[in-house]
Amino acid sequence: MQIPDWVQDATFYQIFPDRFANGNPGNDPVNVQAWGASPTRWHYQGGDLTGITKHLDYLVDLGINAIYLNPIFHSSANHRYHIIDYFKVDPFLGDLEDFHELIREANRKGIRIILDGVLNHCGRGFFAFNNVLENKKNSPYKDWFHIRRFPLDAYSRGNAINFKAWWDIKELPKFNTDNPAVRDYLFGMTRYWLEVGIDGWRLDVPNEIDDDEFWAEYRNVVKSVNPDAYLVGEIWETDTHWVNDDHFDGLMNYPLRDAILDPLSHKAGFDLLAHVQDELLSVYTPAQWSAMYNPLGSHDTKRVMTKLRGSLARAKLAYSALFAHPGAPAIYYGDEIGLRGGLDPASRAAFPWDESQWNMELHDWIKRLTSIRKASAPLRRGAFKRLHLDIENKTMLFERSHNDKKVWVALNYSPSNQRFRVSLADMSLDAQTDFSDLLSGDTLFTENGFTEIRLAPFGARWLAIK
């Protein structure tokens, strides 16, 4: 399986386009909400493609080199999963030239862009579904969908649905992907945006299209246009079925997210982190694990600081753990400055560009993590091996090794100071080896063949051999 080499060096930043930055008020809807108003599932706040382009330097400074954009296509919803036209940029976001400009400027600054691909369903305003609504059984597009009976009841509340839709939500009619014409449309759309210049796709609810032949053909289309394009599937479990030459390069690694955050939010014990590490190590090849998209937050989850009840120490530890694991770490816009919010729509608030509202300590910590990881081949490309685990005291040590270089990652998930000793002989290291903490700059000295690792409450160390 050929996985794009650039992914393991990537640090992703996910942007919900309507809420990141308003670069051109001229394309706002007439009833646009005030920027920063309490988010709803219906209202727009005016974020657009030009706003993203204007803030690329902010992302470069943060250490970002890849962007994942939630859908940008013409849609009837602010989240744009209710797609009307897959070949058109939503007018509230700008136009195709605005997207060309975003790609040009991003690429000039060393940033790749992947788009959100919604292939399972469309919106009710999609031309083919609209034709079926108008012409019923006489529509030439009736076989593009799964229709149980006519006429379609696409708008009433309470009546049973008479066509297939995602989660039986009438706004989201499900495509009949067995239909060659539907495949031609979706594959043609996929090819079109790759030729425009994107670097890959994040595939929305791909398990809803339970057809391995479809996904094999889809992957072939993508790789025929750009062999280096990244395909990442929204699969919430550890599952090798979706990571191979007939499916995707990687998955959204929600199991790792839960393993990092749940012990810090009292939803699970510390042993969950070790369990998920063991599962990932046993299920995936090293190359597959390195191609995972590793988020702590997304548009479908609570924000990190909300989940961790505002604890800066726990948030810093969570990101220290995330950036030290195999795979591409991902930051959900605003999480790096401590933006808070519960589940949708609260997780989709506008980015506050007034720096007085930022948690600068968290921002600068994440910026430091991206910088260190960028300079460290072991942290980006190294093999994973756990060296120490103490469930009772909630401490862990694991190693990332690449060629002849190693970084030890020490984590303390407890609210107390912790310490433990490591025998260098057991690690096949010279008894005189000393370590430099990449996070603090401290030196850890070896005495009598042992290194003592001391950790502050909810502390972390990234230790490189001096």
N, C-alpha and C positions, 0 to 999 in steps of 0.2 A: 504493500500500500504506500503510495507516494503522497506524503503530507507536506503542505507548503512549509518550506524551511523557515520563513519569516515569522511564523506564528509564535514559536517558542521565545522569540525575542520581543514580542509585542506586549505593550501595556495598553489595554483598551479603555475607552471612555464611551459610555452609552449615553446618547442624547435623545430625549423626548422632544421632538422639534418645536412644538408649540410653546414650550416652557423654558427654553434655554436662553435665547436672546432675541430681541426684536430689532433687526437691522434695517428694516424698511417699513415704517408705519403705513406707507401707501398701499400695501397689499393686505392690511388688516380688514376683517369683516366690520360691517357698520356697527355691530353690537359688541365689539371687542370689550372684554373685561379689562379693568385696570390691572397693570402688571403687579403680580404679587397678591391679587385677590384670592380668596379661598377657592381652591380648584373644584370644579364640578365635572361631571361626565359629559356635559353639553357645551359649555362655554369655551371660547377661544381667548387666549391672552396675547396673541400676536407674534409669538416666536416664529422665526423663518430661517431660510437657508443663508441669507445675507448676514443675519445675526451670528450664525455659526462661523462664517468666513471671517467676520470682523474680530472674532475672539479666538482664532487659531493660535495666536501668540500666547494667550493664557494657557492653552493646552500644552503647547511646546514647553513653556516654562514649568508646568507641572510634571512633565516627563512623558506625556502621551505620544504614542506613535501609531495609534489605530483608533478609529471611531466606528462604533456600531450605531446606526441611525434607526430608530423606530420608523414605521412606514412614512414615506414622503409622497405617496401617490394620491391622485384626486380621490377624495373621499367625502362622505357625509358626516364624519365624526372627527373630533379633535385628536383622537388617538390614531385615526386613519387605518384601522383594521376593517372598516366598512368601505371597501374600495369600489369606486365607480369606474375609473379608467387607469389601468396598470401602466399605460404608456405616457401618462401625463403627470407632471408635478402638480401637486395641489396648489391652486391659485393663491391660497392664503399663505403658502410658503414661498411663493415666487414662481419662476418659470424655469425652463430647461437651461437657459443661459446662466441663470443664478446657480444652478447645480454644476454646470461646466466650470464656472468660476470657483466654486467650492472645491471641486476636484483638483483643478489646476493649482490653487493656492495650498491645499493640503499636501499634494504630492511634492510641491516645491519645498515644503517644510518637513518632508519625510514622514508624512502621515498617510496611512491607508484608510480606505472607507469601505465598510460593508453595509448592505441594506437589509431590511427586514422583508422576507419573502412570504406572502400570505397566499398559499396555493390551495388550501383546503376549501376556502369559502370566499365569497365576495360580498358586496353590499347590495341592497335591494335596487339601488340606482344603476347597477352594472347593466350595460346595454342589452346583453342577452337575456338577463332575468326580466328586465323591463319589457322586452319584446314578448316574453311568455305571459307576463301580466296582461298585456294589451290583447294579444292574439290567441291566448289559451292553447287549446290542442292544435291549432293551426300554425303555431309559431315554428319557424325553422330551427329554433334554439331549444325546443322543449326537452331534447335529449342531452342538453348540457347540464341538466340538474336531475335530481332524484324526486320525481313528482308522483305522488300517490293518487291524486285525483284532481280534476278541474271543477270549478275555477279555483285558482290559488287563493288562499286566505293568508295574505302576507302582512296584514296590518292590525287585525282585530286582537284585542287582549282577552284572554280567557278561552277562546275557541281552540280546539285541538289543532295542531299544525298538520297540514296535509302535504308537506314536502320535507325533505331532509335539510337540516340546518345545524350549524355548530351548537351543540348543547341545546337543541331545539329553540334557539333564539331566532325569531323570524327575520330579524334584520340581517342575518348572516346565512343566506342559502348556500348549501354545500354543492361544490362542483361534482359532476360525474366524470371523474378522471379516467374512467375506462373509455370515454368517447375520444377518438383520435383528434377531432376538431378542438376539443378542450385542451388536450395535450399540446397540440400545435400552438394554440394561443399562449398557454403558460410557458412553454419552452421558448417560444419566440420572444416573449416579454423578458424572460431570463437572459437570453442571448443579447437582446437589445441593450439592457443596462450594463452588462459586462462590456459591450463594445463602447458604450459611453465612457467607461473607465473605472467602474467600481472594482473592488478587490475581493469580492465574495458575497455570500448570502448567509444570513441567519434565518433558518426556516421555522416558521410559526407552526405550532401543533402538528408536526409531521406524522406523528403516530395516528392521526385521524385519517391519513391516507394509507391504509394498510395494504400496500401493494409494492412488493419489492421490485417488480419490473419497472414500475413508474419511477422509483427513486434511482434505479440503475441507469435508466435512460436520462433522467434529469442530470445525474452526476456526469454522464458522458457529454451532455450538451455543455455544461459549465466548463469542464476540463478541456473540451475541444476548442473553446474560445480562449481560455486562460488557464493553462495547467497549474499555475501558481495561485489560483483563486482558492479562498478558504470557504469551506462549507461547515457550518455549525448548526446542529439541530436542537430545538427546544424540547429535549427529553429530560424529565425531572428525576429520573432514576439512573443508577448504574446499569448499563445494558449494552453488551457487545454487539447486539443485533444491528445497532444503528451506526457502528463505527467500523467501516470496511470499504473495500473498493466498489461496493454497490450502493453505498449510502453517503455518510458524512465523514469529514476529517476529525471532527470533535463534537462534543455536546456541551450545553450549558451545565456546568458542574455544580448543580444545586446540592447534591449530597455533601460535597466538600464545604459549601457555604453553611449548611446546617451543622456540620461537624465542628466548624470553627465558632459559630455564633451561639448555638443552642446551649453548650455548657456555660457560656458567659451570661446567658439570660435565664438560667435556671430551668430550662426546658429539658435538659438532658444531663447525664453525668459526663465527667471528663473522659471516660472510657470510649465515648462515641467517636472522638477524634481519632483515636488509635484504631478503632474498628473500621472506620471509613478509609483510613490510610491503608490498612491491610486489604480491604476489599478492592480499592483502586489498584493496588500493587499486584493483586492476584488475578484480577479480571482483565486489565488492559496491559498491552505491551508498553514498554517505556516510551516509545514513539507516540502511541495513542494517548497516554496520559499527558504527555508534553503538549499535545494539540488541543487539550480541553480549554474551554472558555470559563474562567473561574471568577464568578461574581460574589460579592457580599450583599449587593442590593440590585434591584431591577424595578421596572415599572409594575411588576406583579408581586412585589414583596413590601413589607414594612421597611422604612429607611433604617440604616444601621444604627444611628443614634437613638431612634425611637425604640428599636428592638432592645438596645442595651441601656435603656432608661437614662440616657444622657451621660453615661459614664465615659469620660474622655480616656481614662486609663485602659478600660476594656476595649474601646474602639481602636486605640493605638496597638494594643496587643493583637486584636483580630486582623488588622491590616498587616502587621509584622508576620503573622502566621500565613496569611493569604499569599503575600509576595514571596514567601520562601518555599512554597510548594511547586511541584511541576505544573506546567500549564501557563496560560496567559492570564495574568491578573486583570480584573475589570473593575472600573470605578463607575458607578451610576451618578450621573451629573448631580452635583450639589452635595453628595455624600462626603466629599473631601473637605467641605467647609462646615459640616455638621448640620446640614439641612434636615429637618425632622418631618415626619409624616407617617400615618398608618397606611392601611391598604388603599387601593384605588377607590376614590380619586385623590386621596390625601398624599399618596406617594408621588404625585405628578405636579407638584407645585412649581411656581416660577423660580428660576435662579435669581437670588438677590445680588445684584452687581454692586451694591453698596458694601464695601469691604468692612465697614464697622459692624456689619451683621455676621461676619464670618468667624468661625472658630479657627483662628490663625495657627494655633498650636497643632491642631489636627491636620490642617492644610500643609503646613511645613513638614510635619512628620511624613505624610504620604509623599510629598515631593522628595524627601530624603530617601525613602524606600525605593522610589522609581530610579533615582540617580545611582544608588548603590547596586541595585539589581542590573541596571544597564551596563555597569562596569564589571560585573561578576559573571563569568561564564558558568561557574558551578550553579549559581542561583537561577540562571536562565535555562541552562541545558544539562545540568548535572543529574546523575542517577540519584535515586532516593534510597536511604537506608536508615531505619530507626535504631538508635544506640542506647537509649535509656527511656524508661517509662515507670513512673510512680503514680499510680492511680490515687492513692490515699492523699498524697501531698500535691497532686495535680501538676506534676512537672514532666517535661518531655525533652529529649534531645534527639535530633535526627541530623543526618549528614546529606549534603548535596555534593557530589564529586564529579569532576569533569577532567579527563586526562590526569594530570598529576596534581591538580588543585582541588582543595576541599574547603567547604564552609560548614561549620556546625551551627545548627539552629536550636537554641534553648528557649523553652516557653514555660512560664509559670502562670497557671490558670487559677491560683489561689490568691486570697486577699492578704496573705502573709509573706514575709521574707522567706525564701527557700534557698537551700544550698545542697549540692551533691557533688561527689568526687568521681572522676573518670580516670581509669587506668589507661595510660597511653600504650602500654604493652599490649593490652587487650585490643587496642585499635590499630596495632601495627605501626605505631608512630614512635619516633625517637624520644627517649626519656627526657631530653632537654628541650622539647618543643614548647614554644610559647605561642600565645594566641592574641590577636588583635580583634577587639569588638568593633565591627564595622558600623554599628549603630551609635555607640558612645565615644569611640576612640580610645577606650581603656585597653590596657594590656593585662592579660591573664598569664601569670607565670606558673611554670611547672615545678613542683617540689617532690623529690623522691619518686619520680615517675607518675605522679598524679596531678591532675588539674582540678582545682575546686571551682565549680561554677556557682556563683551567687546571683540570685535573681530577686529584684524588688517585687512587691505585690503587683500582680498582673504585668510582670516585666518580661522582656525578651532580649536575647542577645544573638547576634550573628557573628560567629567566631571564625576568623580566617587564620591560618598558620602564618606566623610572622617569618 
